[in-house]
Amino acid sequence: MSNALEVGDAGEGAVLLPWESPEQYRALRDEFRDDHQPHGATENALVTRLIWIEWRRRRLALAERAAHMAGLADRIDEGARTLKRAGVRDEAVRARLDLGEIVGSDAAGDAIEAKRHGEDRKASARALAMLERGGAGAYKRALAALHEDTSAWWEESLAGEHGEERVWTPTEERLAAFLRKEVGPVDEEVAAGDAAGPAIRLQAFGESLDPHRIERLLAIEARLDRQFEKALAMLIQVRAMRVAARLPRQRGRQAIARG
């Protein structure tokens, strides 16, 4: 089913594009007609032209958004370069980051993730402190203090699932070494990624701007502005001419009435 309006409805042979809403167009049309209250064919044609120019300006806003989204998609495809230009120099940190996830988040999402990661690091630090103090049951207490993700990582390592050899054993010394050598560096990389998130997102959004595309859109917008101003000026002029032509007739009728 086509979304196109009848030619007489849109004016000057113009029709809506298949994805455009006839209801939104008619709402805009009714607003303009209520505002200008056109009388006669000429005023109706000029008001219809104003409506259609404004509709095209709305299309232009959609085109600008599409241009930015296309540029952003290009940046995500070249994620490593964008991350590096955002200031993330550490290759290990870049490898852990997903640019698509970063641009899909916001400041609130950043804060939630940073808080969660911070809690993970604190849990690992508490567990390591327990192991360093030692004492009866230190291993079990440290294991219970770990975040569930870190605990699962440790259990997988004990089973030899990380690498071909089983290099870790369930002792206080080996768990402490695991937290220092494996978990610690990863926590630092994650923390660096969390800190860089806002800058990375700004970099990607900034690079989504394609000056050549936007320049063409701005040129079209300026042309539509001139067309709108011209049509509005013509409408004002036609109304002024109509009023000027009506005054002599009114004066003549008033003179006859007085005579």
N, C-alpha and C positions, 0 to 999 in steps of 0.2 A: 504494500500500500504506500503510495507516494505521499510525501509531506508537502508537496508543492501547492502553493495557493493558486487560485485562478488568476489569470493575467490582470483582469480588471481590479482585483483586490489589492495586489501588490503594486500595480502601477507601472507604466513604461515597459511592459513586457517582462518585469522582474519576477523571479520565482525563488522560493526558498531552496536551499540545498537539502539533500535527502535527510541529513541528521538534525536539521534545524526544526524548532518547535513552532507550528502555526499558532498555538495558543500564546506563546511569548510574543510573536510578531503582532498578533491582533491586540494584545495588551498594550504594546508600544504604540500601535496605530491609534487606539482609543485615547491614550494619554495625550498624544499630539493633537488629535482632533478636538478633544475637550479643552485643551489649552488655547488653541488658535481659532476654534469655531469658524471654519472656512465657509464662505458664501460664494456660490457661482463656480463655474468650471475652472477659471484661472486660479482662484485661491485654493480650490481642492487639489489641483495639479501641483501647486507649489508646496502645500502641506504634505502631500504624498511624497514629494521629492525629499523634504526634510526627514520624513520617517525613514525612507530608504537609505539616505546618507547615514543616519544614526545607526541603522541596522548594520550597515557595512562597517562602521566604526567598532561595533561590538564584535563583528567577525575578526577585525584586526587585532583586538585584544586577545582573542582566542589564538590567532596566528602567532602572536608574540609569545604566548605561553608555550605553544607547540615548539617554537624555535628554541626556547630555553630547555624544554624537556629533551629535545633531540640532542642539544649540546651536552646536557647532563648525561644522557645515555652514552655519548662518545667518551666522556670523562670516565665513566664507570668501566667501559671497555678497556681503557688505558689506566686502570686503577693504580698500578705501581708507580707510574710517572706522576700522577696527580698527588699521591701520598708523599712522594719525594719532594715535589714542589711545595707541598704544605709544610715542609720542615721535618718530616719523619725520615731521618737519615739512616737509622739502624735497620738493616735489612731484616733482622729477626723480628723486629717490631712490625715492620711492613707486612711480613709474611702472615702475621696473626690477624691483620685487619681486613675487614670486608668493606670496601667503599660503598657498595650498595646498601648495606645495613646502616652505615654511618649517615648517609644522606637521607635514608628513610626514617631516621630518628630525629629527636629534637633535644633541647636543653633538659627538659624533664626526663626524657629517656636516658640521656647521658648521666644524669644525677642518680637515677635508679641503678643503672649498671655499675657506676663507680662505687656506689654504696655497697652493692652486693660483692663486688670484687674486693673492696676494702675489708669487709667482714671475713672473707676467705683468708686474706693475708693475716689479719689479726688472729684468726683461729690457728693458722700454721705457726705464727710466732708464739702463741701460748703453748702449743704442743711442743715446740722446740725447747722452750724454757723449761717445761716439765722434764724433758729428756735430759737436759743439761744438769738439772738439779739432782736427777736420779732418785734413788729410794725405791722401796718396795712398790710394785705395781706401776712403775713409771711408764712402762710401755703401754699398758692397757689404758691408763689415764690419758696419755698423749693421743692414743688412737681414738678415744672417745671425744677428745677435744677438737679433732680435725673436722673441717667441713666435709660434707658427704661426698662431694666431687673429688676432693683430695684423698679421702679415705678409699674411694673406689679405685682411684689411680694407683694407690699403694697396693691394694689387693690384686689388681691386674699385673702389677710389676712382680709381685711375689709368685704369681702363676707363670711368669716368663712371657707374658703377652707383649711386653715392650722389648723388642729385640729377640734374637734367637736363643740367647742364653738367659738362664735365671740367675741374675746378678745380685738380687736382694733377698735377705732373710729376715724373719720376724724377730728382730732383736732391737734393743734400745739404740745401740750404736749405728746399726744400718738404717733405721728409720730416721735418726737424726741426720745422717749423711744424705739420705733421700730428700729430706726437707731442705737441706742446704744446697745440694748440687742440682737437683731436678726442679723442685717446687719454687725455690727462691728466684732463680733466673726467669722462670716463666712469670712469676708474680710481678717482677720488675718490668718485663715487657708489656704485660697487660696494663700495669699502672701507667706506663708511658703512652700506650695507645689510648687509654681513657683520657689522659691529660690533653692529648693532641686532637681528640674528636671534634671539638668546636672549630678549631682552625682548619682541619681537613674538610669539614662540611662547607665552611665559608669559601675555601679554595675551590672546591668542586662547583659550588653555586656560581662563583665569580667566573670560572672558566666556561660555564654553560652559555655565557653571553657570546654570541657570534656577531661581531660588529657589522659585518657585511649584510647579514640577514636583517639585523635590527635597523640598519641605515635605510634599507629598502622599505621596511615597514613604516619607519618614521616619515619617509618621503610620501608614501601613500596617505598616511594620517594627515600630513600637512595639506595635501591636495583635497582630501575630504573636508577638512576644516574650511578651506576656501570655498568649496562648493556649498557647504552649509551656510556660511556667512552670506554668500551671494543669493542663495534661494531665500533666506530670511529677509535680506534687504529688499528683494523683489516683492515679497509678500507684503512688507510694510509699505512699499511704494504703491502697490496696487490698491491697498486699502486707503491710502491717503488720496489717491486719484478718485476712488469711488466716493469718498466723503466730499471731496472738492466738487465733484459733478452733482452731488445730491443737494448741496447748499443752495445754488440758484433756484432749483425747483421748489425747495421749501420756502425760500423767501418770496417766490412768485405766488405760491399758494397763500402765504400769510398776507401778502398785499391784496390779493383778490378778496380774502376774507374780511380785511379791514374796509375795502371799498364797498 
